[in-house]
Structure formats: C-alpha cells, structure tokens
Amino acid sequence: MQRFRPYVLPVAIVLGLLLHRWCAMFSFLVPFIIFSILLLTFTAVDLRRLRMTMLDFWLILFQVLVSTCCYLAITLLGGSHIVAEGVLIGVLCPVASSVAVVACMLGANRETVTTYTIVGNLMVAVVAPVVFTLIGDHPEMGLWNSFLLMISKIAATLALPFFLAVLLQFLLPSVNNFIARYKGLGFYLWALALLFTLGQTIDYIFLNGEGNWASIAWLGGLSLLFCIIQFGFGRWLGRRYGDVIGGGQLLGQKNSAMGIWMANTFLTPLSSVFLAFYSVYQNLWNAWQIRKIKN
C-alpha cells in the first residue's frame, strides 16, 4: 500500500472533478469520516504532552489579522464583495482536521500538529461569529446564534473524538493502543473525504457559476496566491520554532469542508469557490511533497 500513497491524492482530485454529481450525493458522510480520522490521530498521541507554544500564537495572529485586513483592503479599494469574502474565509478557515495525517508523514512533530488542530479550530469558533456579525451578511442570525452554530459544528467532529481518546487513554489503554496501530488508515480516509467535498463544491460551481465567471476567475487566482503565501509563511514560522513542516501544514492546509460550510451559512455562497480551488492547490502540493519523500 505504501507505494501507492503518492498517487492517492491526485486520483481523488481527478475523480472529484469528473464525478462531481455522484460525489455530491455522498458528502453527508464527510463528518463521520473526519470523526474517524481524528480518533485515529488522538489515540496515537499522548494527550498529556500537548502544550501551546509561541508558534500557535503567531499562527492564530496571522489567520485573524490577515483575513480581516485583506477583506477590508479589497472592500475599500472597490473590489468585489464576493472576492473579499472568499479571501476572508480562505485565510480564516480552520486548519484541516486531518492535517496530522500528511504533516506527520512528512516529518512534523505529532504533538505540535495535534495541539494546533484543537486550538486553531476553537479559535475560529470564537472569532468567526464576531467577524461574520460585523460584516453583516446575515444580521438576523446575531452573534450568539452564530457562535452556537459554529460550536455545534466543530464540537461534533473535534470535541467528541478528543474526549473519547482521553477516556480510552486513561481508562482503556489497551483499546487505545489497538486503535492507534491503525493510524495509517487516516490518510486513505482523508483522501475519501477530499473526494466527496471537492466533488460537492465543483458541482456547486457548475450549478451556480452562470454569470459569475469573472468573480470565479478572481477567486481562483487569489486562491493560488494565498495558498503559496500561507504554506510559505507557515514554513518560515515553523523554521523559527523547530518544525518547518508543521508550521507550513498548520497554516497552509485548510479544512475546506468546514470553510465551504461557513461560507454557505454565513457569507455569500459563491465565495466558497475560493476554498474549492484552494482544496485542489493544497492537495496537489501535498501530493508532490509525499511523492518527493518516497523517491
């Protein structure tokens, strides 16, 4: 199975593009897949060793400041509101729940990656409702309702596997160790989640792209630019704190499924196209990195 790993992500991307209607039908399975990935990840790490570091602080600061400043800059310069929202959600979007799968395969520190997976998602759950309320696309939701909706979405896929892993590590360590032995399955589960979410978004573009091709082109171009910026700046930060791979993946690898849901729920739905393109770019980069270490 190891020799097929470099080809799994490109195949998932191509199938998602070609079979988007079929994939969209199965997108409801993604939360269950993410739950399984996180459970495999959390059982494979000693949760008592998780500690926040200055790297976590700088990553959070980048996501919050750059996302809001870019939104304000595009808006004040008279740019498209859809494009501004796309950049906002593309930078603020939480780190992928499955980031540990690729990051640790590439040599990142598992504790560092797991810590920010938890911290970064909780940060977005707190900050995003405030930002969305100030933007005012859906003022009828209000800050509190937005916050509860975000927390419920994140809790379902993040908190449950975390607390289950805590219980297993302290009460049933033999069961925890048994599950942790299969952590390698997380990579293939992640590819399956990518297949469904990418297909769902491509299907959305085909259904709603008519008359919006200029905005879609801008979203696609800026998505590539920010993919390069976030992976590059994350690697630079990681180098300063002893984990180049971890820094790059934690800032650059986004939970596109969560981001697309956020855009569809709180912003203009077409802004989610930014993350559809981003998902392709980040996974092409990940596939290249995996192939590089295998050669």
Residue pairs with C-beta under 8 A, 6 or more apart in sequence:
2 294
3 294
5 105
5 187
5 290
5 294
6 287
6 290
6 291
6 294
7 287
8 187
8 188
8 191
8 287
9 191
9 194
9 283
9 284
9 286
9 287
9 290
10 284
10 287
11 191
12 191
12 192
12 194
12 195
12 198
12 283
13 194
13 198
13 280
13 283
13 284
15 23
15 195
15 199
16 23
16 194
16 195
16 196
16 197
16 198
16 199
16 202
17 198
17 199
17 202
19 199
20 198
20 199
20 200
20 202
20 203
20 206
21 199
21 203
22 199
23 195
23 196
23 198
23 199
23 200
23 202
23 203
24 196
24 199
24 200
24 203
24 204
26 196
27 196
27 197
27 199
27 200
29 196
30 193
30 196
30 197
30 257
31 156
31 157
33 189
33 190
33 192
33 193
33 196
34 97
34 98
34 157
34 193
34 257
35 156
35 157
35 160
35 161
36 186
36 189
37 97
37 98
37 101
37 186
37 189
37 190
37 193
38 97
38 98
38 117
38 157
38 158
38 161
38 162
39 161
39 164
39 165
39 179
40 179
40 180
40 182
40 183
40 185
40 186
40 189
41 98
41 100
41 101
41 114
41 117
41 183
41 186
42 114
42 161
42 162
42 164
42 165
42 166
43 165
43 168
43 169
43 176
43 177
43 179
43 180
43 183
44 110
44 180
44 183
45 110
45 111
45 114
46 111
46 169
47 114
47 162
47 165
47 166
47 169
49 111
50 111
50 114
50 115
50 118
51 111
51 115
52 115
52 119
53 112
53 115
53 241
54 241
55 112
55 116
55 237
55 238
55 240
55 241
55 243
55 246
55 247
55 250
56 115
56 116
56 119
56 120
58 237
59 116
59 120
59 234
59 237
59 247
59 250
59 251
60 119
60 120
60 123
62 91
62 233
62 237
62 251
63 91
63 92
63 120
63 123
63 124
63 251
64 92
64 123
64 127
66 91
67 87
67 88
67 89
67 90
67 91
67 92
67 131
68 88
68 92
68 131
70 84
70 87
70 88
70 91
71 84
71 85
71 87
71 88
71 135
74 80
74 83
74 84
74 87
75 81
75 84
80 214
80 215
80 218
81 268
82 212
82 215
82 219
82 268
82 270
82 271
83 215
83 218
83 219
83 222
83 271
85 135
85 137
85 263
85 267
85 268
85 271
86 219
86 222
86 223
86 263
86 271
86 272
86 273
86 274
86 275
87 222
87 226
87 274
88 131
88 135
88 267
88 271
89 259
89 262
89 263
89 267
89 271
89 272
89 274
89 275
90 222
90 223
90 226
90 254
90 259
90 274
90 275
90 278
91 226
91 230
92 124
92 127
92 128
92 131
93 124
93 254
93 255
93 256
93 258
93 259
93 262
93 275
94 120
94 121
94 123
94 124
94 154
94 254
94 255
94 258
94 259
95 116
95 117
95 120
95 121
95 250
95 251
95 253
95 254
95 255
96 253
96 254
96 255
96 256
97 117
97 121
97 157
97 158
97 255
97 258
98 186
98 189
98 190
98 193
99 113
99 117
99 249
99 250
99 253
100 108
100 110
100 113
100 114
100 117
100 186
101 186
101 187
101 190
102 187
102 190
102 249
102 253
102 286
102 289
102 290
103 113
103 245
103 246
103 249
103 250
103 253
104 110
104 113
105 187
105 290
105 293
106 245
106 249
106 289
106 290
106 293
107 245
107 293
108 243
108 245
108 246
108 249
109 243
109 246
112 243
112 246
112 250
113 246
113 249
113 250
116 250
117 158
118 158
118 162
120 250
121 154
121 158
121 255
122 154
122 158
124 150
124 154
125 147
125 150
125 151
125 154
126 147
128 146
128 150
128 262
128 266
129 143
129 146
129 147
129 149
129 150
130 143
132 138
132 141
132 146
132 266
132 267
133 139
133 141
133 142
133 143
133 146
135 267
137 266
137 267
137 268
138 146
138 266
141 149
141 266
146 266
149 265
150 262
153 258
153 261
154 258
165 176
168 175
168 176
168 179
169 176
193 257
194 279
194 283
197 256
197 257
197 260
197 279
198 256
198 276
198 279
198 280
200 260
201 256
201 260
201 272
201 273
201 275
201 276
201 279
202 276
204 269
204 272
204 273
204 276
205 216
205 273
205 276
208 269
208 270
209 216
209 273
212 270
215 270
215 273
216 270
216 273
219 271
219 273
219 274
219 277
220 273
220 277
222 274
223 274
223 275
223 277
223 278
223 281
224 277
224 281
226 278
227 252
227 278
227 281
227 282
227 285
230 251
230 252
231 248
231 249
231 251
231 252
231 282
231 285
232 248
233 251
234 247
234 248
234 249
234 250
234 251
234 252
235 244
235 245
235 247
235 248
236 247
237 247
237 251
238 244
238 245
238 246
238 247
238 248
238 250
239 247
241 247
252 282
252 285
253 282
253 286
254 275
254 278
254 279
254 282
256 275
256 276
256 278
256 279
256 282
259 272
259 275
260 272
260 275
260 276
263 269
263 271
263 272
263 274
263 275
264 272
